[in-house]
Amino acid sequence: MSFIDDVNRDYETILRETDPGAQMRTLIEGMKANKMEMEGKPFPTFLKPYFVNQAHRDRIAYSTRMMLRCIEKVGKAFMEGYDFQGLVHQDGLIADLSKVDPVYPRFQVMVRLDVFYDPHTADIKYLEFNCGDPSGMGWHDAMLDIFLGLPAVKKMGEKYAVKDDHLLETHHDAMIKVYREWCEGKGVTPKDKPTFAIVCWKGSTILSDVEIIVDFYRNKGYPTVYADPADFSYDGKQVKVGDQVIDAVYRDAITDFLDDKFLPNCQDILQAYREENICFVNPVRAATGDFKTLPGILIDPRFKELFTAEELEAAHAFIPWTRMFAEEKADFKGKEVDLVPFVRERKDDFVIKKNEGYGGFGVIIGRDATASEWDKAIETALAPGNEYAVQEFVDIPQDAFPVMEGETLKGFEQKNVNINFWSHGGEFAGAFLRASTGNIINVHQGGGLVPVLFVDKK
C-alpha cells in the first residue's frame, strides 16, 4: 500500500472511533451558519477531507505555474491580434470591454483549474480552465475551518503533519498586489487600507460565498462592502456604493454586469472601468482563458511558437489531447486524422463539451453514451451556430467517502473525484475537491465539495 492509502485507512478507523454522527451534525450546522446552500438545498459534502501527499505539492505548484504562464500568453497574443483560427474569439460588448486596459499587468488574477490527479503517481491532467469568474473560495474556507475542528481531523493531525490552505489569505494578498500595481500605473499613491467591493448579483446562487469573502476582508481590517453590480454610482472621478468610495472591485460572473436584464443598471461601474478609474478584478479580458478548447492550444503544433520549450514540455505532460470539434483534419498525437469520423468510431476515447459551457452542462462522455446517443451528440456539436470541444477521455480518479444515513455511518463508498487547483496571481494557492457517483463531477450536477489537506509523516 502507498503512503496515501495508509492515510486514508487511518482516517476511516479514526472516524469510526470519534462519533461520526455528532461530527456530521457539526458539519451541517456549520454550513447552515455560513448559509452554504444552493437553490434552497443544503450544500452537498462528505464527512472526509481529501488527503494529498505533501511530496506531490512541488509538482502541483510547478504545473499550475506553467499552465498560468501559458494561459496568460494566449490571452495577450489574442489581444495583440494573433490568429488562433477561431479557437479564441470574442464579439459584442465583452470584446469591447476586453480592449479596456485594466492598468495592472496580469490578465489572469484569480483562476480555478479543473484537474484529474492520481494520488499515487502524481500524474496530473488539466481538463479545463475557469479564468473569467471562478467562485467557491469563501465556501471552501468556511468548510475547511469546520473540518479542522472535527475530532477525526484533529486526531489525524496528531499522527501526521497536516497542511491546509485558506484560499482567502492569498486571494487578499493578490488583491492588494493588483491594487498597488493599478495605483502605480495611474501614478497615484496607494492607500494603506483601500476599500473593497466584493460583487455578485443579489439573486446569485453563490451570494453566500461572496458574503464570506466580505467578512474575511473586514476581519483583516480592510473596509469592505458587498455590492450588487447595480449598486455603484460614478461621477467621472470616484466610484461609490452608497456614500462609500470604492478603491477596488472583486467581481463574480461578468454576466452579472453584461446580460440584458442587468446591463441597464450597471452603466456607472462599466463607465468607470472604460475610463480606467477603478481597479477591477478579474479584468474582463480574463475571459480569453475560459474556452474549453484553450488547453488544446497549448499542445497544438500550430501555435508552438508562442511558448518556451519548458512550457511546451509541461503542456504535453499535463494536458490531454483537446481540439475544437469540426469537419476537418487534425493532428492526433502526430497522426493526421479526419476528426469527425475518427471521434465517431472511437467514442469510448473521447468527451464532447460546449466550448463556453459551465457547471458540467452540455458534457457528453462517450463511454457513458450509447452509439445513437453519441451520434446525436456529434450532430448537436456540429449544428450551425454551435461550438463544442472534443477532448481525450482521461481515467477518472476515485476516493472512498463516508456514506451517512442521517447520523449513522453505513460505510465507505468509492466516488469519482475532480480536484480543483487555485491560482492567485499566477501561483498555486490551494485546492478543493468535488466528488460524485457520476462521471460528470460538478456541484451543479449533484457532486459534493470537500477541502483538501496535504499530509506528510511526522
C-alpha positions as CSV (number, residue, x, y, z in Angstrom):
1,M,0.0,0.0,0.0
2,S,1.1,3.5,-0.7
3,F,1.5,6.3,1.9
4,I,-1.7,7.9,0.9
5,D,-3.5,4.5,1.2
6,D,-2.3,4.3,4.8
7,V,-3.5,7.9,5.4
8,N,-7.0,7.1,4.1
9,R,-7.2,3.8,6.0
10,D,-6.2,5.6,9.2
11,Y,-8.9,8.2,8.7
12,E,-11.6,5.6,8.2
13,T,-10.5,4.0,11.5
14,I,-10.4,7.3,13.4
15,L,-13.7,8.5,12.0
16,R,-15.5,5.3,13.2
17,E,-14.0,5.9,16.7
18,T,-14.9,9.5,17.1
19,D,-18.7,9.6,16.8
20,P,-19.3,10.3,13.1
21,G,-22.9,11.2,13.7
22,A,-22.0,14.1,16.0
23,Q,-19.4,15.2,13.6
24,M,-21.9,15.1,10.7
25,R,-24.2,17.2,12.8
26,T,-21.4,19.7,13.5
27,L,-20.6,19.9,9.8
28,I,-24.2,20.5,8.7
29,E,-24.8,23.1,11.4
30,G,-21.6,24.9,10.5
31,M,-22.6,25.0,6.8
32,K,-26.0,26.3,7.7
33,A,-24.5,29.0,9.9
34,N,-22.5,30.1,6.8
35,K,-25.6,30.0,4.6
36,M,-23.9,27.3,2.4
37,E,-26.9,26.4,0.3
38,M,-27.5,26.0,-3.4
39,E,-31.0,26.7,-4.7
40,G,-32.5,26.2,-1.3
41,K,-30.9,22.9,-0.6
42,P,-28.0,22.1,1.9
43,F,-24.6,22.3,0.3
44,P,-23.5,18.8,-0.7
45,T,-20.4,17.4,1.1
46,F,-19.0,14.3,2.7
47,L,-17.5,13.7,6.1
48,K,-14.0,13.4,4.9
49,P,-11.4,15.8,3.6
50,Y,-9.3,14.8,0.5
51,F,-5.8,13.9,1.5
52,V,-2.9,14.7,-0.8
53,N,0.7,13.6,-0.3
54,Q,2.8,16.6,0.6
55,A,5.6,15.2,-1.5
56,H,3.5,16.0,-4.6
57,R,3.0,19.6,-3.7
58,D,6.0,20.9,-5.6
59,R,4.8,19.1,-8.8
60,I,1.3,20.5,-8.3
61,A,2.7,24.1,-7.8
62,Y,5.0,23.8,-10.8
63,S,2.3,22.5,-13.2
64,T,-0.1,25.3,-12.0
65,R,2.6,27.9,-12.6
66,M,3.3,26.6,-16.1
67,M,-0.4,26.5,-17.0
68,L,-0.9,30.1,-15.9
69,R,2.1,31.2,-17.9
70,C,0.7,29.6,-21.0
71,I,-2.9,30.9,-20.5
72,E,-1.5,34.4,-19.9
73,K,0.4,34.2,-23.1
74,V,-2.6,33.1,-25.1
75,G,-4.7,36.0,-23.8
76,K,-2.1,38.6,-24.5
77,A,-1.4,37.2,-28.0
78,F,-5.1,37.2,-28.8
79,M,-5.5,40.9,-27.7
80,E,-2.5,41.7,-29.9
81,G,-4.2,40.2,-32.9
82,Y,-2.7,36.7,-33.1
83,D,-4.8,34.4,-35.2
84,F,-5.9,31.4,-33.2
85,Q,-8.1,30.2,-36.1
86,G,-11.3,30.7,-34.2
87,L,-10.3,28.9,-31.1
88,V,-10.3,32.1,-29.1
89,H,-12.8,34.7,-30.1
90,Q,-14.9,37.5,-28.7
91,D,-17.6,39.7,-30.0
92,G,-20.1,42.3,-28.9
93,L,-19.8,44.1,-25.5
94,I,-17.4,41.6,-23.9
95,A,-15.0,42.1,-26.8
96,D,-15.3,45.8,-26.5
97,L,-14.6,45.7,-22.7
98,S,-11.7,43.3,-23.2
99,K,-10.0,46.1,-25.1
100,V,-10.0,48.2,-22.0
101,D,-6.6,48.3,-20.3
102,P,-7.1,47.2,-16.7
103,V,-3.9,49.2,-15.9
104,Y,-2.3,46.4,-13.9
105,P,-0.3,43.9,-16.0
106,R,-1.9,40.4,-15.4
107,F,-4.9,39.1,-17.4
108,Q,-5.3,36.1,-15.0
109,V,-5.5,37.0,-11.3
110,M,-7.9,34.6,-9.7
111,V,-8.2,31.3,-11.6
112,R,-9.6,27.8,-10.9
113,L,-8.2,24.8,-12.8
114,D,-10.1,21.6,-13.2
115,V,-7.8,18.6,-12.8
116,F,-7.7,14.8,-12.7
117,Y,-4.9,13.9,-10.3
118,D,-3.6,10.4,-9.4
119,P,-2.8,10.4,-5.7
120,H,-0.3,7.5,-6.1
121,T,1.7,8.6,-9.1
122,A,1.2,12.4,-9.0
123,D,0.0,12.2,-12.6
124,I,-1.8,15.5,-13.4
125,K,-4.2,16.2,-16.3
126,Y,-5.7,19.7,-16.7
127,L,-9.1,19.3,-18.2
128,E,-10.2,23.0,-18.4
129,F,-9.6,26.4,-17.0
130,N,-12.0,28.7,-15.2
131,C,-10.4,32.1,-15.6
132,G,-13.1,34.7,-16.1
133,D,-15.2,34.3,-13.0
134,P,-14.3,31.4,-10.7
135,S,-16.2,31.0,-7.4
136,G,-16.1,28.9,-4.3
137,M,-13.2,30.4,-2.3
138,G,-15.4,31.6,0.5
139,W,-17.3,28.4,0.8
140,H,-14.1,26.4,0.8
141,D,-12.5,28.3,3.6
142,A,-15.7,28.2,5.8
143,M,-15.9,24.4,5.2
144,L,-12.2,24.0,5.8
145,D,-12.5,25.7,9.2
146,I,-15.4,23.4,10.1
147,F,-13.4,20.3,9.1
148,L,-10.3,21.4,11.0
149,G,-12.4,21.5,14.2
150,L,-13.7,17.9,13.8
151,P,-12.3,15.4,16.2
152,A,-11.4,12.9,13.4
153,V,-9.3,15.6,11.6
154,K,-7.7,16.8,14.8
155,K,-6.6,13.2,15.6
156,M,-5.2,12.9,12.1
157,G,-3.1,16.0,12.9
158,E,-1.7,14.1,15.9
159,K,-0.4,11.3,13.7
160,Y,0.5,13.2,10.6
161,A,1.9,16.6,9.6
162,V,-1.2,18.3,8.1
163,K,-1.0,21.4,6.0
164,D,-4.1,23.4,5.0
165,D,-4.5,26.3,2.5
166,H,-7.0,29.0,3.3
167,L,-7.7,30.4,-0.2
168,L,-8.9,33.8,1.0
169,E,-5.4,34.6,2.5
170,T,-3.8,34.5,-0.9
171,H,-6.9,36.0,-2.5
172,H,-6.5,39.0,-0.3
173,D,-2.8,39.2,-0.9
174,A,-3.4,39.1,-4.7
175,M,-6.0,41.9,-4.5
176,I,-3.6,44.1,-2.5
177,K,-0.8,43.5,-5.0
178,V,-3.1,44.2,-8.0
179,Y,-4.5,47.4,-6.4
180,R,-0.9,48.7,-5.8
181,E,0.0,47.9,-9.4
182,W,-3.1,49.7,-10.6
183,C,-2.1,52.7,-8.4
184,E,1.4,52.6,-9.8
185,G,0.0,52.5,-13.4
186,K,-2.2,55.5,-12.6
187,G,0.6,57.4,-10.9
188,V,-1.3,57.7,-7.6
189,T,-0.3,56.9,-4.0
190,P,-2.0,53.6,-2.9
191,K,-4.0,53.7,0.4
192,D,-2.7,51.7,3.3
193,K,-6.2,50.3,3.7
194,P,-8.1,50.5,0.4
195,T,-11.9,50.0,0.4
196,F,-13.0,46.9,-1.5
197,A,-16.3,46.0,-3.0
198,I,-17.0,42.2,-3.4
199,V,-19.6,41.9,-6.1
200,C,-22.2,39.5,-7.4
201,W,-25.9,39.7,-8.4
202,K,-28.1,39.8,-5.3
203,G,-30.0,36.8,-6.6
204,S,-26.9,34.7,-7.4
205,T,-26.6,31.2,-6.1
206,I,-23.2,32.0,-4.9
207,L,-24.2,35.1,-2.8
208,S,-23.2,33.4,0.5
209,D,-19.7,32.6,-1.0
210,V,-19.3,36.3,-1.7
211,E,-20.5,37.3,1.8
212,I,-17.9,35.1,3.4
213,I,-15.2,36.9,1.4
214,V,-16.6,40.3,2.6
215,D,-16.4,39.1,6.2
216,F,-12.8,37.9,5.7
217,Y,-11.6,41.2,4.3
218,R,-13.3,43.1,7.1
219,N,-11.7,40.8,9.7
220,K,-8.3,41.6,8.1
221,G,-9.1,45.3,8.9
222,Y,-10.0,46.4,5.4
223,P,-13.2,48.4,4.8
224,T,-15.2,46.1,2.5
225,V,-18.8,46.1,1.2
226,Y,-20.9,43.7,-0.6
227,A,-22.4,45.2,-3.7
228,D,-24.8,44.1,-6.5
229,P,-23.5,45.4,-9.8
230,A,-26.4,47.9,-9.9
231,D,-25.3,49.4,-6.6
232,F,-22.5,51.5,-8.0
233,S,-22.5,55.2,-8.8
234,Y,-19.8,57.1,-10.7
235,D,-19.3,60.9,-11.0
236,G,-16.5,60.7,-13.5
237,K,-13.9,60.6,-10.8
238,Q,-14.9,58.3,-8.0
239,V,-16.8,55.1,-7.7
240,K,-19.2,54.7,-4.8
241,V,-21.5,52.3,-3.2
242,G,-23.9,54.5,-1.2
243,D,-21.7,57.1,0.4
244,Q,-18.6,54.8,0.5
245,V,-15.8,55.5,-2.0
246,I,-14.6,52.2,-3.6
247,D,-10.9,51.7,-4.4
248,A,-11.1,48.2,-5.9
249,V,-13.7,45.7,-7.1
250,Y,-13.6,41.9,-7.0
251,R,-16.4,40.5,-9.1
252,D,-18.1,37.2,-9.7
253,A,-19.6,36.5,-13.1
254,I,-19.2,39.1,-15.8
255,T,-22.6,38.2,-17.0
256,D,-23.9,39.8,-13.8
257,F,-22.9,43.1,-15.5
258,L,-23.5,42.3,-19.2
259,D,-26.6,40.2,-19.5
260,D,-29.6,42.2,-20.9
261,K,-31.5,42.1,-17.7
262,F,-28.6,43.6,-15.7
263,L,-26.8,45.9,-18.2
264,P,-29.1,48.9,-18.0
265,N,-28.4,49.2,-14.3
266,C,-24.6,48.7,-14.5
267,Q,-23.6,51.6,-16.7
268,D,-21.9,53.5,-13.9
269,I,-19.4,50.8,-13.0
270,L,-18.8,49.9,-16.6
271,Q,-18.2,53.5,-17.5
272,A,-15.6,53.8,-14.6
273,Y,-13.9,50.7,-16.0
274,R,-13.8,52.1,-19.5
275,E,-12.3,55.3,-18.2
276,E,-9.7,53.3,-16.1
277,N,-10.9,54.8,-12.9
278,I,-11.5,51.7,-10.9
279,C,-9.3,48.7,-10.1
280,F,-11.5,45.8,-11.4
281,V,-10.6,42.2,-10.8
282,N,-10.7,39.9,-12.7
283,P,-10.3,42.1,-15.7
284,V,-12.9,41.5,-18.4
285,R,-10.1,40.2,-20.7
286,A,-9.6,37.3,-18.3
287,A,-12.4,35.6,-20.2
288,T,-10.0,34.9,-23.0
289,G,-8.9,31.9,-20.9
290,D,-12.4,30.3,-20.4
291,F,-12.8,28.4,-23.7
292,K,-12.8,24.6,-23.3
293,T,-10.6,24.4,-26.4
294,L,-7.9,26.5,-24.7
295,P,-6.0,23.5,-23.3
296,G,-5.7,22.3,-26.8
297,I,-4.0,25.5,-28.0
298,L,-1.1,24.7,-25.6
299,I,-0.4,21.4,-27.3
300,D,-1.4,22.2,-30.8
301,P,1.7,22.3,-33.1
302,R,0.2,25.2,-35.0
303,F,0.8,27.5,-32.0
304,K,4.0,26.2,-30.5
305,E,5.9,29.4,-31.5
306,L,4.1,31.2,-28.6
307,F,5.6,29.1,-25.9
308,T,9.1,28.3,-24.5
309,A,10.5,24.7,-24.6
310,E,9.8,24.4,-20.9
311,E,6.2,25.5,-21.3
312,L,5.6,23.1,-24.2
313,E,7.1,20.2,-22.3
314,A,4.8,21.0,-19.3
315,A,1.7,21.3,-21.5
316,H,2.3,18.0,-23.2
317,A,2.9,16.3,-19.9
318,F,-0.2,17.8,-18.1
319,I,-2.9,18.3,-20.8
320,P,-5.0,15.6,-22.5
321,W,-5.4,15.9,-26.3
322,T,-8.0,18.6,-26.9
323,R,-9.4,20.3,-30.1
324,M,-12.3,22.2,-31.5
325,F,-14.8,19.7,-32.9
326,A,-15.3,20.3,-36.6
327,E,-15.4,18.7,-40.0
328,E,-11.6,19.0,-40.6
329,K,-8.4,17.2,-40.5
330,A,-6.5,17.4,-37.2
331,D,-3.2,16.3,-35.7
332,F,-3.8,13.5,-33.2
333,K,-0.6,12.8,-31.4
334,G,1.5,13.2,-34.5
335,K,-1.0,11.4,-36.8
336,E,-3.3,13.3,-39.2
337,V,-6.9,12.2,-38.9
338,D,-10.4,13.1,-40.2
339,L,-11.7,14.4,-36.9
340,V,-15.4,13.7,-37.1
341,P,-15.3,10.0,-38.3
342,F,-12.3,9.4,-36.0
343,V,-14.2,10.6,-32.9
344,R,-17.4,8.9,-34.0
345,E,-15.7,5.5,-34.3
346,R,-13.8,5.8,-31.0
347,K,-16.5,7.1,-28.7
348,D,-15.0,5.4,-25.6
349,D,-11.9,7.5,-26.1
350,F,-13.4,11.0,-26.1
351,V,-15.6,13.6,-24.4
352,I,-17.5,16.3,-26.2
353,K,-18.4,19.5,-24.4
354,K,-19.7,23.0,-25.1
355,N,-16.8,25.4,-25.7
356,E,-18.2,28.0,-23.4
357,G,-20.2,25.8,-21.1
358,Y,-20.2,25.7,-17.3
359,G,-21.4,23.6,-14.4
360,G,-20.9,20.3,-16.3
361,F,-23.9,21.1,-18.5
362,G,-23.6,20.0,-22.2
363,V,-20.9,17.5,-21.4
364,I,-21.2,14.1,-23.2
365,I,-18.8,11.3,-22.2
366,G,-18.5,8.8,-25.0
367,R,-18.2,5.7,-22.9
368,D,-21.3,6.6,-21.0
369,A,-23.4,7.1,-24.2
370,T,-25.0,4.5,-26.5
371,A,-24.0,4.6,-30.1
372,S,-27.1,6.5,-31.0
373,E,-26.6,9.0,-28.2
374,W,-23.1,9.6,-29.3
375,D,-24.2,10.1,-32.9
376,K,-26.8,12.6,-31.7
377,A,-24.2,14.4,-29.6
378,I,-22.0,14.7,-32.7
379,E,-24.9,16.1,-34.7
380,T,-25.6,18.7,-32.0
381,A,-22.0,19.7,-31.7
382,L,-21.7,20.2,-35.5
383,A,-25.0,22.0,-35.9
384,P,-24.7,25.6,-37.3
385,G,-24.1,28.1,-34.6
386,N,-22.9,25.5,-32.1
387,E,-19.3,25.3,-30.8
388,Y,-18.0,22.3,-29.0
389,A,-14.6,21.0,-27.9
390,V,-13.5,17.3,-28.1
391,Q,-11.1,16.0,-25.5
392,E,-9.4,12.7,-25.0
393,F,-11.0,10.8,-22.2
394,V,-8.9,10.6,-19.0
395,D,-9.4,7.8,-16.5
396,I,-11.4,9.3,-13.6
397,P,-9.7,9.1,-10.2
398,Q,-11.6,7.7,-7.2
399,D,-11.5,8.0,-3.5
400,A,-13.6,6.4,-0.7
401,F,-16.0,8.7,1.2
402,P,-18.3,8.0,4.2
403,V,-21.9,7.1,3.5
404,M,-24.1,8.6,6.1
405,E,-27.8,7.9,6.7
406,G,-28.8,10.7,9.0
407,E,-26.2,10.5,11.7
408,T,-25.4,6.8,11.1
409,L,-22.2,5.8,9.3
410,K,-23.1,3.0,6.9
411,G,-19.7,2.5,5.5
412,F,-17.4,4.0,2.8
413,E,-18.2,4.2,-0.9
414,Q,-15.9,5.0,-3.9
415,K,-16.7,8.3,-5.6
416,N,-15.3,9.8,-8.8
417,V,-13.2,12.9,-7.9
418,N,-12.1,16.1,-9.6
419,I,-9.6,18.2,-7.8
420,N,-9.5,22.0,-8.4
421,F,-6.2,23.8,-8.2
422,W,-6.4,27.5,-7.5
423,S,-4.0,30.1,-8.7
424,H,-3.9,33.6,-7.3
425,G,-1.5,35.9,-9.1
426,G,0.0,33.1,-11.2
427,E,1.0,30.8,-8.3
428,F,-0.6,27.8,-6.7
429,A,-2.8,28.9,-3.8
430,G,-4.5,25.7,-2.7
431,A,-7.2,23.3,-3.8
432,F,-10.6,21.9,-3.1
433,L,-12.2,18.7,-4.4
434,R,-15.5,17.7,-5.9
435,A,-16.8,14.1,-5.6
436,S,-19.7,12.4,-7.3
437,T,-21.1,9.0,-8.1
438,G,-21.4,10.0,-11.8
439,N,-18.7,10.7,-14.4
440,I,-19.7,14.4,-14.7
441,I,-18.3,15.8,-11.4
442,N,-19.7,19.2,-10.6
443,V,-21.6,20.7,-7.7
444,H,-24.3,21.8,-10.1
445,Q,-24.7,18.1,-11.1
446,G,-25.1,16.9,-7.6
447,G,-21.4,16.5,-6.6
448,G,-20.1,17.2,-3.1
449,L,-17.4,19.6,-2.2
450,V,-14.7,18.9,0.4
451,P,-11.5,20.7,1.4
452,V,-8.0,19.4,0.5
453,L,-5.4,18.7,3.1
454,F,-1.7,18.0,2.4
455,V,-0.2,15.3,4.6
456,D,3.2,14.1,5.5
457,K,4.9,11.8,8.0
458,K,5.8,13.5,11.3
